[in-house]
Amino acid sequence: MPLSKQEIHQQELLALFRDLVTVGDGARLREYLATFSELPGRRANLELAWAYGELVELYARQIPDRLWAFCADLTALSPPEAPVDSPEEYLPFCGAIGLGSLGAAMPEYFEEALAVLKRLAADSRWRMREAVCFGLQRLLKKRPYEVLNVLQTWIGNEGVFQQRAALTALAAPELLADEALAHQALELHKCVVDRIPHMGDIPAADFRVLRKALGYTVSVVISAIPEEGFKWLMAIAASSNRDVRWIVKENLKKNRLVQSFPKEVEAIKIVLFKERDD
């Protein structure tokens, strides 16, 4: 059976990681990431990013300080140094995933990784914000409830970009297979959606980033715990707030709901469009 794209990258990356182990030289690794970033383009090379994250975790115990410095240097590249849709942008993208991998593998880096990811969650580059979610998911896979406790504080005390990062990180089916975690994810979504009518002082562009995320994360959580999830979605479908109703409408379009729960979707559509007509 031929190797997958991710497996090919893992094999090619091994020699480059050995450079870091033996001589502390990350120049070739950095060059490889930029060269095979597939940027500019519609989609960055996610298979390479996953391979990089796996190898960071693999080598974490051998060279933790060296890997942390390498990943941190990548994430320090500013928008002028690593602009959107450039090969250079892929470097901080991988750096953020790497920090999540290190925090997952090495307890001594756990809090620091979360602190850096919280800061990066408000990066002006959308791919960097996605990388933060991927980094958080690597942490959630290893220490789900500890990370959840931190994300709860982001929802309660931080800005919309940190709230968005928390919600999108939790919107992963493999994580929500843990029913208790899925229920907590739903509670965090409820908390954010309940606050939407009172977010008038948030810049419109920032709010749209949060709203766009909610336009799909809700459906992921509901798919994991449909009974409780659809009950809540039915309740907010009757909201008088147009942004809340937009979130309901967008999630009802998602195949994960339309195909698996057609009756529930149609029932909520009736409420959604009846309220609009009234």
Steps between C-alpha positions, in 0.01 A plus 500: 500500500649837403583749771258783572603859442540550874716188533726616217548834672572326830776295340655807337473703819683238708840596362428866555399441862825308548683820406332665795594210726863470398615853420208724597458616140141566390581680175422207272181420690384858467580498128313172448186630671494814285581313178221244541246737656291503178461874552397719336192295436149419613613248760819474700669160523316359801652154462846650546378700801361181662827317429696786652281499812542126543878521477519791742316281749727204418819698562365706789676301771834502320535871428210684670676834545637500146162414351325763708746765382458390138118504512492826696728666245262391224194641678685827557499573126278807462245565222750719308763224528257217421207652311172326424513234228879501476730199562637693796155508663514121523793523743310660791205278408715191567659670799164533675419135437844408630448692823177307555689176439767595753244599760325168446820296533681691774310607816753775570397674176125456542416839651746691286363342183148604596616854578667541160203348317266739681703794371520359148122447494463870424751500212383699199573206266211255471730202446678580824168498682431157349844378608416600858194274486711211369754559776226501762359177361836329545490611864137390539579151374754449778353701790138573408356611832797711603484681167121530530543677834727754331266546203215570740695802626555612140125489444431689820778756513670542162420670170304367204807355330586287803136398528503400134818297551346314794181412312672391179758291687221308671309450173680178409297176475784287638511714815123514538477122500558557872139573599593695813731723296226545239257621767756750624562618144126559459490702822781723374313554172186591693696751705640677192172498305312637802736798500462583131210747545726697736811515279418830336822664618723246321644612163284362220790328322606321821146391575461356149799272562329359809161473330647320199656240728171446681343446160652151497630410847147474639417222253809300600404509867135420430603197293678364806208547743192545278225474760625785716647687205182516292298602804726803541504575126120495494493751786739749339329465159224715651746775595423853386872564446590479133857381567378213716249405235772516233708254705205261522432528127863435404527191718180356360672495159779272616490147360591352838156613618300487177595142418498349849213692662261611220186507718661712768638740240160543334330559834741780586464653153127529561563698818777708341299610198170530688662749736640693206159517333338616822 
